[in-house]
Amino acid sequence: MNMAKEISTLNRLSPAQLRERYAEVFGERSRSGNKHFLIKRIAWRIQANEEGGLSSRALDRARELAADSHLRLNPPPLPIAGASPSGAPRSRYIGDGRLPGVGAVITREYRGRTARVKVVEGGFEFQGEVYRSLSAVAKTICGSHCNGFLFFNLLRKSA
């Protein structure tokens, strides 16, 4: 009955108190602050301490499964967020059929001036500065937010 009372009191604890209790029971800090997760883990550990953990048969089976698992020796390469192989920031528009290829120049007449934007690997170059989106370039040109594809008349996908 003592174990049941102890587990039922977990619901009344705050997440900070549960993290403290987790540290007491497991001997290490929890990386989670999720109340329901902490309650389940602490309750499991209290029961395991009181009634015994996994049976030796279950532990042997777990070791057997781990030994037979097919593990990758080399993990797949992780792409660095926001970077291209050259180290320049990648544009989110790579492969977008509405845009011409890298090196192309998009032009737009606006209030008597011609705006020329070059498509580069990291985004869009306008007046020596690289922008991540066409909308950012359009905002610089006209002074207010607008859709870059609409501003540069690139709404239709190219064939």
N, C-alpha and C positions, 0 to 999 in steps of 0.2 A: 504493500500500500504506500510506503514511503516514496517509492520510485514514481508511482502514478501521481502523487501530489506534486512532486518536484517537476514532473513534465507538465502538469496542468498549470503551474505557476508561470511557465515560460510565456504563455500568451499575454500575460499582463506586463511583461517587461518591455521597455523601449528598445529600439535597435542598438543604441549605445550600450545598454545594460546587457543585451544579448551578445554583443561582441565581447564584452568582458567575461561573460559566462563561457563563451566559446573558448576564449584563451585559457580559462581555468580547466575546462574539460579536455581540450586537445593539446594544451601546452604550447600553442602557437597562435598568432593573431589571425583573424579571418580577413580575407581580402574582400569579402562580400558584406554589404550593409543591408541586404534584403532580409526583412524580418521573417518571412515564411521559410526561406531557405535555412536561416540560422536556427529556427525552432526545430525543423526536421533533423538537421545535423546534430544538434545538441541532444535531442530526444533519442536519436539512434545511439549516440555515444553513451548516454546514461544507461540505456537498456543493455548495450554491449558490455559495459563495465559491471553491471549488476548480474546479468544472466550469462555472460560469456560472449565472446565475439563469434566469428565465423567458425564453423566446425573445421577440423583438420582436413576432412575430405573436401570441403569447399575451397579451402586455401590451396590444397594440392591441385585441384582442378583449375583454379585461377592461374597458378604458376605454369601448369601445362598449356593452357590457352595462350599465355603470354609468350612461352617458348616457341610455340608453333606459329605465332602470328608472322605474317610477312611484312617486315618493316623495310621502309626505304632506307638505303644507306646514305643517299644524298637527297636532301630535301629539294623540292623544286625551287628555282630562283624566285624570290619575291620581288615584284616590281616596286621601286621606290615611289611612293605617292607623289604625284605632281612632277615627276622627272622623266626625261626621255633618255635614251642611251647616250646622247651627247652631253647630258647634264643640264640642258636647258629645260625650263618648265614646259610640260606638255599641254597642248591645247585640248580641251574637251571635245573639240570639233573634228579631230582627226578621223578621216573616213566619212565625214558628212558629205553626201552627194550634192548639197547645195553650194558647197565652196569649191573654187578652183584649187588647183594643186599649190604646193609650197613654191614660192617665188613669183606667183601671179600677183598682179596689182588690180585692186578693186577701186573704181573711181565713182565719185558721186558729186554732182553739182549741188551746192547748197548756198543760198543767198549770194549768188554771184561769184562764188569761189569754188574751185575744184579741189575736192578732198581725195587724196590718193593714199590707199592703204595697201601695204604689201603683206601677203600671207607668208608667215615664217613658221618654222617648226615649233616655236614656243607660243604662238598665238598670232597677233596681228601688229605690224609695225606702222605707226603713224607719227610723222614729224620726229623721228629718231627715238621714239619711246615704244616699248612692246607692251601690248595690252593682252589680257587673257581672253577677252570676248569682243565680239563685234559690237555688242551693246555698250561696252565701256568706251569704245572708239566713238560710236554715235553720240554718246552723252558728252564727250569732250568736244565734238564738233558743234552740236546744236544746243548744248547747255542744259538739257533735261533728259531724263531717262526715256529711252524708246527701244523697241526691238531692233537689234542690229541687222537681222536679215531683212526686215521690212524697210529699214532706212536705206540699205544698200540695194534694195530690190532683188534679193536672192531667195525669195520664198519657194520657188519651184525647184524640185530636184532636177539636176542636170541629167541628161540621158547618157 
